[in-house]
């Protein structure tokens, strides 16, 4: 009796074999930055509840070089996560119009357009 061929695959480095696996894992790792930023916001709410002096200390920490670097890293991770997800949305969520699928570039373009509009609204309201 012949034994079937079993391909050896590393349990820890399987994603290093193809570029699309690397991009997938990079997108998944960005969730850790969003997770950390969520706790930063919760900590900010806690400091706000403790009073003006505690909240001012929190704001001073955000203005420190380490705070700015952290916020920049989270921004880069969030942009990478969003853009990579928008680009795979047509495969993850195909939309049918009648008997045909909506072209992928329309789905991706709609996501970027909504992102731009929401960002503009937030920018206008924040000024």
Rosetta blueprint (number, residue, H / E / L):
1 X L
2 X L
3 X L
4 X L
5 X L
6 X L
7 X L
8 X L
9 X L
10 X L
11 X L
12 X L
13 X L
14 X H
15 X H
16 X H
17 X L
18 X L
19 X H
20 X H
21 X H
22 X H
23 X H
24 X H
25 X H
26 X H
27 X H
28 X H
29 X H
30 X H
31 X H
32 X H
33 X H
34 X H
35 X H
36 X H
37 X H
38 X H
39 X H
40 X H
41 X H
42 X H
43 X H
44 X H
45 X H
46 X H
47 X H
48 X H
49 X H
50 X H
51 X L
52 X H
53 X H
54 X H
55 X H
56 X H
57 X H
58 X H
59 X H
60 X H
61 X H
62 X H
63 X L
64 X L
65 X H
66 X H
67 X H
68 X H
69 X H
70 X H
71 X H
72 X H
73 X H
74 X H
75 X H
76 X H
77 X H
78 X H
79 X H
80 X H
81 X H
82 X H
83 X H
84 X H
85 X H
86 X H
87 X H
88 X H
89 X H
90 X H
91 X H
92 X H
93 X L
94 X L
95 X L
96 X E
97 X E
98 X L
99 X L
100 X E
101 X E
102 X L
103 X L
104 X H
105 X H
106 X H
107 X H
108 X H
109 X H
110 X H
111 X H
112 X H
113 X H
114 X H
115 X H
116 X H
117 X H
118 X H
119 X H
120 X H
121 X H
122 X H
123 X H
124 X H
125 X H
126 X H
127 X L
